[in-house]
Amino acid sequence: MSNVIANLEKLLGGPRDNALLRYSLGNEYLKAGDAARAIDYLRSALEKDPHYSAAWKLLGRALADHGRPAEALEAYRSGIAVAQARGDIQAAKEMTVFARRIEKTLPPGE
């Protein structure tokens, strides 16, 4: 485990335990190649703040990396709706591109 992850995990359960901390942990675990742990932390970040566009985008990537394309597509679609509602045009565009790539790989109807 990296020092960054260890230091971030020390903050869990404390006054600084928020969506950003959980997002940061998800990001670090994804960089470390542990998509499953990343998914857990990113879902936790979204429980704390369901309007966190960047967390939706990273969750989609983590799910895709973990071989769960249908769930990734669902995360991207949720993230697009959140980003559009917040006026986060760039995040919405990026997630739309990622969602389209997944749609092309899935069987019709999924």
Stockholm file with secondary structure:
# STOCKHOLM 1.0

chainA/1-110         MSNVIANLEKLLGGPRDNALLRYSLGNEYLKAGDAARAIDYLRSALEKDPHYSAAWKLLGRALADHGRPAEALEAYRSGIAVAQARGDIQAAKEMTVFARRIEKTLPPGE
#=GR chainA/1-110 SS CCHHHHHHHHTTTSTTCSHHHHHHHHHHHHHTTCHHHHHHHHHHHHHHCTTCHHHHHHHHHHHHHTTCHHHHHHHHHHHHHHHHHHTCHHHHHHHHHHHHHHHHHSCTTC
#=GC SS_cons         CCHHHHHHHHTTTSTTCSHHHHHHHHHHHHHTTCHHHHHHHHHHHHHHCTTCHHHHHHHHHHHHHTTCHHHHHHHHHHHHHHHHHHTCHHHHHHHHHHHHHHHHHSCTTC
//
